[in-house]
Amino acid sequence: MRTFRVLGLFVVLSGLSFWGSQDAHAGIVWVNPDDYAVGSQITPPFVTLTAVLGNTNQNPPDGRVLALVDDKGHYPSTIHFFGWHVIPPVNTDQVSWRGKWANLQAVFDSPVSYVAMDFYRNDFYGGANPDEIGFILAFDAANNLIWNEWVYLEEFVDWKTVEISLPNPQIKKVVAGGVYVKKAIDQDILIRRLGYSIEPIPEPSALVALAGGAAALAILRRRKTTRPA
């Protein structure tokens, strides 16, 4: 009986060890607007992209995230994520990501542990100070803020990749855009690429090991409770 108990525990622990030894993420999905037709809505797998209202309700976006060419002509050979205005007087204009007007939101089907975004400068003012300031926020499944970062594009820096990497899949939603502080900061940026992790699914052998160990312990428990006095 002692041998049976030890064997059951060993099988359970082996299954947990195998499960826990898998890579932190099974893979990374990269969403690049260049892979979409110009003007089409971007609908990648495992995530829902939305253009959400910023700090003011003037000229709200219609919610879609589209693949469009930079309307200022700074990056004529690449396509970026854009929103779209729907209410006059700006009803036919694409929306760059600006905290005052619209932000890019990504809601994942299941929490992830890794997110990356490419932030691109949308204005070129010159000078020694940061010309463009973006932000990225991450929230867990309970909508608690778990990451808050400002993204500085310094002089002569056109773009920058920002990464969030956590030990466990906690990121349910991210929101990104240009920093807006009333009467102080009003920035807009472009976002060109989004990456996010696909979390591992336990291998069938690990699930079988866990099930076998649990069954062994259950049988042992039943035998113990039915033993005659």
C-alpha positions in Angstrom: 0.0 0.0 0.0 2.8 2.4 0.8 4.4 1.6 -2.6 1.1 2.4 -4.3 0.8 5.7 -2.5 4.4 6.7 -3.4 3.8 5.7 -7.0 0.7 7.8 -7.3 2.4 10.9 -5.8 5.4 10.4 -8.2 3.1 10.3 -11.2 1.3 13.5 -10.2 4.6 15.3 -9.4 6.1 14.1 -12.7 3.1 15.5 -14.6 3.4 18.8 -12.9 7.1 19.0 -13.5 6.7 18.3 -17.2 4.0 20.9 -17.5 6.0 23.5 -15.6 9.1 22.8 -17.7 7.5 24.0 -20.9 8.6 27.3 -22.4 7.1 30.5 -21.0 5.2 31.1 -24.3 4.6 28.6 -27.1 5.1 31.3 -29.7 4.7 35.0 -30.7 2.1 36.3 -33.2 3.3 39.4 -35.1 0.6 41.6 -36.6 2.0 43.8 -39.4 -0.4 46.2 -41.3 1.8 45.6 -44.3 0.2 42.2 -44.6 -3.3 43.7 -45.1 -4.8 45.5 -48.1 -4.8 49.2 -47.7 -8.1 50.4 -46.2 -9.0 47.0 -44.8 -9.9 46.3 -41.2 -7.2 44.5 -39.2 -8.7 41.5 -37.4 -5.8 39.2 -36.2 -6.3 35.9 -34.4 -6.6 35.7 -30.5 -7.1 39.5 -30.1 -9.6 42.2 -30.8 -8.3 45.5 -31.9 -10.4 48.7 -31.4 -9.9 52.4 -31.8 -11.3 53.7 -28.5 -12.2 57.3 -27.4 -9.5 59.4 -25.9 -9.9 62.2 -23.3 -12.5 64.2 -25.3 -15.6 63.1 -27.1 -15.0 65.4 -30.0 -14.6 63.6 -33.3 -14.7 60.1 -31.9 -13.4 57.1 -33.9 -15.8 54.6 -35.2 -14.0 51.7 -33.5 -12.4 50.0 -36.4 -8.6 49.6 -36.8 -7.6 50.0 -40.4 -4.5 49.4 -42.5 -3.6 52.8 -44.0 -0.6 54.7 -45.4 0.8 57.5 -43.3 -1.3 60.6 -44.4 1.6 63.0 -43.7 3.9 61.2 -46.1 6.7 60.5 -43.7 6.6 56.7 -44.3 5.3 56.3 -47.8 6.5 52.7 -48.2 4.8 51.2 -45.1 1.3 50.8 -43.8 0.3 51.5 -40.2 -2.6 51.0 -37.8 -5.1 53.8 -38.0 -8.6 54.6 -36.6 -11.3 56.6 -38.5 -13.3 59.7 -37.5 -17.1 59.4 -37.9 -18.7 62.7 -36.8 -18.4 66.1 -38.7 -16.5 68.3 -39.1 -13.9 65.6 -39.4 -15.8 62.7 -40.8 -13.5 61.5 -43.6 -10.1 61.6 -41.8 -7.9 58.8 -40.6 -6.9 59.0 -36.9 -3.4 58.7 -35.6 -3.1 57.6 -32.0 -3.4 60.7 -29.8 -4.5 60.5 -26.2 -6.8 63.5 -26.7 -8.8 61.9 -29.6 -8.3 58.1 -29.9 -6.2 55.3 -28.5 -5.4 51.8 -29.9 -6.8 49.0 -27.7 -6.0 45.3 -27.9 -8.1 42.8 -25.9 -6.7 39.3 -25.9 -9.0 36.2 -25.9 -6.9 34.8 -23.0 -4.3 36.6 -20.8 -0.8 36.7 -22.3 2.7 37.2 -20.9 4.3 39.1 -23.7 3.3 42.2 -25.8 5.3 44.3 -28.1 4.5 47.4 -30.2 6.4 49.6 -32.6 5.9 53.3 -31.9 6.6 55.7 -34.8 7.0 59.4 -34.8 4.2 61.3 -36.4 5.5 64.9 -36.1 9.0 66.2 -36.8 9.6 69.4 -34.9 13.4 69.1 -34.4 15.2 70.3 -31.2 17.0 68.5 -28.4 13.9 67.5 -26.4 11.8 64.4 -27.1 9.6 65.3 -30.1 7.1 62.6 -29.6 5.9 60.9 -26.4 3.7 57.8 -26.4 2.3 55.6 -23.8 1.4 51.9 -23.3 -0.8 50.6 -20.5 -1.5 46.9 -19.6 -4.4 45.6 -17.6 -5.2 42.2 -16.1 -8.5 40.3 -16.4 -9.9 42.2 -13.4 -9.0 45.5 -15.2 -6.3 46.3 -12.8 -3.4 48.4 -14.2 -0.3 46.2 -14.2 2.0 48.2 -16.6 2.3 51.9 -17.2 5.1 53.2 -19.5 5.8 56.4 -21.4 7.6 56.0 -24.7 10.1 58.7 -25.6 11.2 59.1 -29.2 14.2 61.3 -28.9 15.7 63.7 -31.5 16.4 61.9 -34.7 14.8 58.6 -33.5 11.9 57.7 -35.9 10.7 54.6 -34.1 11.1 52.4 -31.1 9.9 48.9 -30.1 8.4 48.7 -26.6 8.1 45.3 -24.9 6.2 44.0 -21.9 7.4 40.6 -20.7 5.9 39.1 -17.5 6.7 35.7 -15.9 3.1 34.6 -16.1 0.2 35.3 -18.5 -1.5 38.3 -16.8 -2.1 40.8 -19.7 -5.7 40.8 -20.8 -5.8 44.3 -22.4 -3.3 46.9 -23.6 -4.1 50.5 -24.5 -1.5 52.7 -26.4 -1.4 56.2 -27.9 0.2 59.6 -27.7 0.5 61.2 -24.2 -2.1 63.9 -23.5 -2.0 66.1 -20.4 -4.5 69.0 -20.6 -2.8 72.3 -21.3 0.6 70.7 -21.0 1.3 67.8 -23.4 -0.5 66.8 -26.6 1.3 64.2 -28.6 0.3 61.8 -31.4 2.1 58.8 -32.6 1.8 56.0 -35.1 1.9 52.3 -34.4 3.1 49.9 -37.0 3.4 46.4 -35.6 1.9 44.4 -32.7 3.3 41.2 -31.2 1.8 39.0 -28.5 2.5 35.6 -27.0 0.5 32.4 -27.5 0.6 30.6 -24.1 1.5 26.9 -24.1 -1.1 24.2 -23.8 -0.1 21.2 -21.7 1.1 18.2 -23.8 -1.2 15.2 -23.8 1.4 13.1 -22.0 1.5 15.6 -19.1 -2.3 15.5 -18.9 -2.3 11.7 -18.9 0.3 11.6 -16.2 -1.7 14.1 -14.1 -4.9 12.1 -14.6 -3.2 8.8 -13.8 -1.7 10.1 -10.6 -4.9 11.6 -9.5 -6.8 8.4 -10.2 -4.2 6.4 -8.2 -4.6 8.7 -5.2 -8.4 8.5 -5.4 -8.4 4.7 -5.4 -6.0 4.7 -2.4 -8.3 7.2 -0.6 -11.4 5.0 -1.2 -9.6 1.9 0.0 -8.5 3.6 3.2 -12.1 4.9 4.0 -13.7 1.4 3.3 -11.2 -0.6 5.3 -13.1 -2.7 8.0 -12.5 -1.8 11.6 
